[in-house]
Amino acid sequence: MDKVTADKLTELAPAIQQFLNLHPDEQAWLYPLLGRAEKRAIAVLEAIQGHYMSYEEIAAQTNSNISTVKQILNALSNGGINFNVNKTGRWTTPKGGRNRRLTKIE
C-alpha cells in the first residue's frame, strides 16, 4: 500500500467507522460504491471486531499481505478509530456499533 492510499484511509477513517454502524441493508447497497482500499479496511475491521488477532491471523483471514494489514491498522488508528492492543501485540476493536439482533415486538 502506498502513502497516498494510507493517507486516504486516514482521512476516511471516521466515515468507515460510520459505515460499520449502519444497518446491514444500508451497508449492502453502499458497499459496491466503495473502492478496493476501503473494502479491504472494512474486512480487516470486521475480522478483529471483538477479539484479539495478530497481524498474521488478520492477513490469513482477509487474504491480505501482513504489511498491508499493518499499514491499514496504522492508517485507521491515525484517523481516529480506537483499537485495543494487548501485551502480545494483538489488535481488536471494542465491541460496539449497531446491535444486529433485533426482537420482533408483537
N, C-alpha and C positions, 0 to 999 in steps of 0.2 A: 504494500500500500504506500503510495507516495504522500508527500507532505500536503499537497492540495486536497487530497481525499481526507486525510486526517483532520485538516483544518475545517473542512466542510462538515465532518461528523461532529467536531467540537461545537461548531455553530448550531447544528441541528439537534444537539442532544436534548434540549427541552421539548422540541417537537416530537422526537422519537419517544420520549417518556410519556408525552401526552397521547400519542398514538396507542401505546400499550394500555392506557387506561380507558380507551374507547370500548364500546360494546363490540363483541365479535362480529356482528352483522355489519357494523360500520367499518371495522377493520377489513372485512372481506372485500368490500368494493373499493377501498382506498389502497390496499396492498399492491395491486397491479400497477398503480401510478407511481410507485416508489422506484428509486434507482437501485442498482445492484449493491452498492455500498450500504445503503440504508437497510435493505433486506437482510444483508449479512449481519449488520449490527443488531437488528431485531432478533435474528436467530440466536446470536450469542447471548443477548439479554434473556430470552426465553429459556435458554439452556441452563443458565445459572440461577434462575429465579427460585429462591427458597432453599437452596442447598449449595454447599461449597464445592467448587471444582477447580482443578489445576488448569493451567494453560493447555496442557497436553490433552486432558479429558474434554475440555471445551472444543478444541480443534478436532478431535476424533468425532465428537457428536455432531458438529456442524460442518464437517468435511472442509475444514479450513486449514491454512498453514498456522503453525504455532506463533510465528512472528506477527502474522496478520491479526490473530486474536489479541496478542499483547497490545498492538497498536490501536485496535478498536477500543479495548477497555481503557487504555490511557486517554484516548481522544474523548470518549464519553465521560470519563471521570473529570477531565479538564473542562468539559462543557457543563458540569453541574449535576450529573447523575451520581447519586450516593451508592457506594459499594462498601461491603464489609470484606476485609481481608484478614484471614486468621494467621496464626503463627507459622503455619507451613506454607504460606503463600497462595492459599486457595481463595478464590473470589466468590462472592454471592451478592445478589441484590436482596434487599429486605422484602419480605412478602408485603404486598400492598396492592393498590390499584383497585379495580372494579371487582366485586365479588361475582364469580362466574356461576355460582349455584343459586338459582332463583327458585323460590317456592310459589306454587300456584295457590292463590287465595280464592276460596270458594265462597 
